[in-house]
Amino acid sequence: MGKIKKVGYELCDINVVQSPCSEIDSRLECDTKIEMCGRKVYPVVVAPMAAVTDENNYRVWLDNGFICVVPRTVSFGKRLEICKDTFCSFSLDEAESLLFETYVERFSNDVFYVCVDIAQGTMKRMYNVCSSLKRVYRNIVVMAGNVANPEAYKYYAEAGINYMRLCIGDGSRCTTASNVSIHYPVATLIDEIVSNKCDWEAEHEKSGTEIIVDGGLNNFDDIQKCLALGAFAVMNGSFFAKSEEACGEIRYLGDENEDWSKGLCEVEYKLLSNNPFFKKKKPYREYYGMSTRRAQSECGNVCSKTSEGIVKPVQVMYPIAKWADNMASFLASAMSYTNCCTIDEFRQKTEVIVDLSGDKSFRK
């Protein structure tokens, strides 16, 4: 028997099925928020991207109903302060340093939120560090990842990790899948991990690790599909990078004094040059993955590794409150179509169907 044993599906291969009879008269009846970090928030987490979040604007996301993960480009000391309010990213070495006695005394009675932010989310050392953190700190909440194998669920649950980030190589500024070949079709990955989660919880008679889908979301419907498949929440950077409130400097394409073409290949140069957005001098900011050499340098890595990310501009399109309102309205509408008043119901009751027709014109 060969190695290829099954077929996997991406989010674009599935759709959510309408309920045959919905008792919901208005989408205003639907609650589009979840409980996370002691807050009622939307099920969309702001990814730890240096072009999106810093120590000066992280509260903007919280005030607009989103949990964010503060990136490692913020100083270690500042992250130690902020992580009592929301998640902060820490390298594996930094997370291990939190086990030292001085930190134990400092955080012994506080709830604080740590994201062990590494590219290879199935390292045995990572499991050991996270397990130790959970033993040492009574009130710590741990997020880790990223993962692209359903069998990893049991390791996360047994280590006591609260949230696992799924997907490798799916982000708009990540090139891991194309360069390293590691990837698992997202819809199938969520479906199989949710199944493993249910099995683990039934066996151990307690709640396990919650699932956050990180990367590869292109539209509002991708958020709804992830939730319908059973994900606790999703994580994204580009939705927020396009907002006015992101921390990256706003520039203007088409400005004669702006070296906007730097780093673009010939095809990208032509596309931007012929784009009406460019010709009208629309605002943009540089948006880049945290595996790029630029992000590595900003994190203080002197000897940067080979880049597994890219730097490209994104158009600044909206205030985040407007995007949040649209997102919540579309999600509530999907919930009303499927006869679900809460996100929990939407995760548990909603059906999905595989659609390989190839006609995705409705997404335009």
C-alpha positions in Angstrom: 0.0 0.0 0.0 1.3 3.4 -1.0 1.8 6.5 1.2 -1.2 8.4 -0.2 -4.1 7.0 1.8 -6.7 9.8 1.9 -8.0 13.0 0.4 -7.8 16.3 2.1 -10.0 19.4 1.7 -9.2 23.1 1.9 -11.7 25.7 3.1 -12.6 26.6 -0.5 -13.8 23.0 -1.0 -16.6 23.1 1.6 -19.7 25.2 2.3 -22.0 25.5 5.3 -25.4 23.9 5.0 -28.6 25.9 5.6 -31.0 24.6 8.3 -34.2 23.2 6.8 -36.2 25.2 9.4 -34.7 28.1 11.4 -36.6 29.4 14.4 -34.5 32.6 14.4 -36.5 35.6 13.2 -33.6 38.1 13.1 -29.9 37.9 13.2 -30.0 40.3 16.1 -31.0 37.3 18.2 -27.5 35.7 17.5 -24.6 36.2 20.0 -21.4 36.4 17.9 -19.0 36.6 20.8 -17.1 34.0 22.9 -15.4 34.0 26.3 -11.6 34.4 26.2 -9.1 36.0 28.5 -11.9 37.0 30.9 -13.7 39.0 28.1 -16.6 38.7 25.7 -14.9 38.9 22.4 -15.3 38.1 18.7 -13.9 34.7 17.7 -11.1 36.4 15.7 -7.7 36.7 17.3 -5.2 39.3 16.1 -2.1 37.4 15.0 1.3 38.4 16.6 2.6 40.5 13.6 5.0 43.3 14.0 3.3 45.3 11.2 0.0 45.1 13.1 0.5 45.3 16.9 2.9 47.0 19.2 2.9 48.1 22.8 1.1 51.4 21.8 -1.9 50.1 20.0 -2.7 46.6 21.4 -5.5 48.0 23.5 -7.2 49.2 20.3 -7.9 45.6 19.4 -9.2 44.8 23.0 -11.4 47.9 23.0 -13.0 46.8 19.6 -13.8 43.3 20.9 -10.7 41.3 19.8 -8.1 39.4 21.8 -4.7 40.0 20.4 -1.3 38.4 20.7 1.5 41.0 21.2 4.5 40.0 19.0 8.1 39.4 20.2 9.3 42.7 18.6 8.0 44.3 21.8 10.6 44.3 24.6 10.6 41.3 27.0 9.9 43.5 30.0 7.0 45.2 28.4 5.5 41.9 27.3 5.7 40.7 30.9 3.5 43.7 31.9 1.0 43.3 29.0 0.6 39.5 29.3 -1.6 40.1 32.4 -4.1 41.8 30.0 -3.8 39.7 26.8 -1.6 37.1 25.1 2.0 38.0 24.5 4.4 35.9 22.3 7.5 34.4 23.8 10.2 32.3 22.1 10.8 28.9 23.5 13.9 30.1 25.3 12.0 33.0 26.8 9.1 30.7 27.9 11.6 28.4 29.6 13.1 31.4 31.4 9.7 32.0 33.0 10.3 28.9 35.1 13.1 30.6 37.0 12.4 31.4 40.7 12.3 35.2 40.2 9.4 34.9 37.8 7.6 32.3 39.9 7.5 34.8 42.7 6.4 37.6 40.4 3.4 35.7 38.8 2.5 33.3 41.6 -1.0 34.7 42.1 -1.7 36.5 38.8 -3.6 35.2 35.7 -1.3 35.8 32.7 -1.4 34.8 29.1 1.6 33.3 27.3 1.8 32.3 23.6 4.8 30.1 22.9 5.4 31.3 19.4 7.5 29.0 17.4 7.3 27.8 13.8 7.7 24.1 14.6 4.8 23.5 17.0 5.4 19.8 17.6 8.8 19.9 19.3 9.1 17.7 22.3 11.0 20.4 24.1 8.0 22.7 23.6 5.6 20.2 25.1 8.0 19.8 28.1 8.3 23.6 28.6 4.5 24.1 28.4 3.8 21.2 30.7 6.3 22.7 33.2 4.7 26.1 32.9 1.3 24.7 33.7 2.6 22.9 36.8 4.5 25.8 38.2 1.9 28.5 37.6 -1.6 27.9 38.8 -3.2 30.7 36.8 -1.2 30.7 33.6 -3.1 30.4 30.2 -0.9 28.9 27.5 -1.3 29.1 23.7 1.2 27.3 21.4 1.7 26.2 17.8 1.7 25.9 14.9 0.5 22.4 14.1 -0.3 20.7 10.8 -0.9 17.1 12.0 -4.1 15.9 13.7 -2.2 13.4 15.9 -0.6 16.3 17.7 -3.8 17.0 19.6 -3.2 14.5 22.3 0.3 15.9 23.1 -1.2 19.4 23.5 -4.0 18.2 25.7 -1.8 16.1 27.9 0.7 19.0 28.3 -2.2 21.1 29.5 -1.9 23.7 26.7 -5.1 25.8 26.6 -5.1 26.8 22.9 -3.4 25.2 19.9 -2.7 27.2 16.7 -3.4 25.2 13.6 -2.0 25.4 10.1 1.5 25.8 8.6 2.3 27.8 5.5 -1.2 29.2 5.0 -0.7 32.9 5.9 -0.7 35.5 3.1 2.9 36.4 4.1 4.2 32.9 4.9 6.1 30.8 2.4 6.8 27.7 4.6 4.5 25.4 2.7 5.9 26.4 -0.7 9.6 26.1 0.5 9.5 23.3 3.1 6.5 21.3 1.7 4.8 21.0 5.2 1.1 21.5 4.9 -2.2 19.8 5.7 -5.5 20.8 4.0 -7.1 23.2 6.4 -10.7 21.9 6.4 -9.6 18.3 6.9 -7.1 19.4 9.5 -9.8 21.1 11.6 -12.3 18.3 11.1 -9.8 15.6 12.2 -8.5 17.5 15.2 -12.0 18.3 16.4 -12.7 14.6 16.2 -9.6 13.8 18.2 -10.6 16.5 20.7 -14.0 14.9 21.3 -12.4 11.5 21.7 -9.8 12.8 24.2 -12.4 14.7 26.2 -14.7 11.7 26.4 -11.8 9.5 27.5 -10.5 11.9 30.2 -13.9 13.3 31.2 -12.7 16.9 31.1 -12.2 19.8 28.7 -9.2 19.6 26.4 -7.2 22.1 24.4 -9.2 24.6 22.3 -8.5 25.0 18.6 -7.5 28.3 16.9 -7.1 28.2 13.1 -4.2 30.5 12.2 -3.7 31.7 8.6 -5.2 31.1 5.2 -8.4 33.2 5.7 -9.3 35.2 2.7 -12.8 36.3 3.3 -15.6 36.5 5.9 -16.9 33.1 4.9 -13.6 31.4 5.8 -14.2 32.5 9.4 -17.6 30.9 9.4 -16.4 27.7 7.8 -13.7 27.3 10.5 -16.2 27.8 13.3 -18.8 25.5 11.6 -16.1 22.8 11.5 -15.7 23.1 15.3 -12.8 25.6 15.8 -12.9 27.7 19.0 -11.7 30.8 17.1 -9.6 31.9 14.2 -6.4 34.0 14.0 -5.5 36.5 11.3 -3.1 39.3 10.6 -4.1 40.7 7.2 -7.6 41.7 8.2 -6.0 43.9 10.8 -3.1 45.1 8.8 -5.6 46.7 6.4 -7.1 48.7 9.2 -6.3 52.3 10.0 -5.3 51.3 13.6 -2.5 48.9 12.8 0.9 50.0 14.0 2.8 49.9 10.6 3.5 53.3 9.0 1.0 54.4 6.4 2.5 55.4 3.1 1.0 56.3 -0.3 1.5 54.2 -3.5 2.2 56.5 -6.4 4.1 59.1 -4.3 7.1 60.3 -6.3 9.2 60.3 -3.2 8.2 56.8 -2.1 10.5 53.9 -3.1 7.4 51.6 -3.2 8.9 49.2 -5.9 11.7 48.0 -3.7 11.6 44.2 -3.3 8.9 43.7 -5.9 9.5 41.3 -8.8 8.7 42.4 -12.4 5.3 40.9 -12.4 4.3 42.5 -9.1 5.7 45.8 -10.3 3.5 45.7 -13.4 0.4 44.7 -11.4 0.8 47.5 -9.0 1.7 50.1 -11.6 -1.5 49.3 -13.5 -3.7 49.2 -10.4 -6.2 52.0 -10.1 -5.5 51.9 -6.3 -1.8 52.8 -7.1 -2.7 55.5 -9.6 -5.0 57.2 -7.1 -2.2 57.3 -4.5 -4.2 55.2 -2.0 -2.7 54.6 1.5 -0.8 51.4 2.2 1.5 49.9 4.7 4.2 47.2 4.5 3.0 43.9 5.8 5.4 41.0 6.5 5.5 37.6 8.0 7.3 37.0 11.3 9.7 34.5 9.6 11.1 37.2 7.3 14.6 38.4 7.8 13.1 41.8 8.7 11.0 40.5 11.5 13.9 38.3 12.7 16.1 41.4 12.9 13.4 43.3 14.8 13.2 40.4 17.3 16.9 40.9 18.0 18.2 37.8 16.0 21.7 38.8 14.9 22.2 35.7 12.7 18.9 35.5 11.0 17.8 32.2 9.5 16.6 31.6 5.9 13.4 33.6 5.4 10.1 31.7 5.3 8.0 34.8 4.7 7.6 37.8 2.4 7.2 41.6 2.6 4.4 43.1 0.5 2.2 46.2 0.7 -1.5 46.0 1.8 -4.0 48.7 1.2 -5.3 50.5 4.2 -9.0 50.2 3.7 -11.1 50.8 6.9 -11.3 51.6 10.6 -11.3 48.4 12.5 -14.8 49.1 14.1 -16.3 49.1 10.6 -14.7 45.7 9.7 -15.8 44.3 13.1 -19.3 45.4 12.4 -19.4 43.7 9.0 -17.7 40.6 10.3 -20.3 40.3 13.2 -23.2 40.9 10.8 -22.1 38.3 8.3 -21.4 35.8 11.1 -24.8 36.5 12.7 -26.5 36.0 9.3 -24.8 32.6 8.9 -25.9 31.7 12.4 -29.5 32.6 11.6 -29.4 30.6 8.4 -28.3 27.5 10.4 -30.7 28.1 13.3 -27.9 28.8 15.8 -28.1 31.5 18.5 -24.6 31.0 19.9 -21.2 30.2 18.6 -21.3 27.0 20.6 -24.4 25.9 18.8 -22.9 26.9 15.5 -19.8 24.7 16.2 -21.9 21.7 17.3 -25.0 21.8 15.2 -24.0 23.1 11.8 -23.4 20.8 8.9 -20.9 21.3 6.1 -20.8 19.9 2.6 -17.9 19.2 0.3 -18.2 21.2 -2.9 -15.8 20.3 -5.7 -17.8 21.8 -8.5 -15.0 24.4 -9.1 -17.5 27.2 -9.4 -16.6 29.7 -6.7 -18.0 32.8 -8.5 -20.2 33.6 -5.5 -17.0 34.5 -3.5 -16.2 37.4 -5.8 
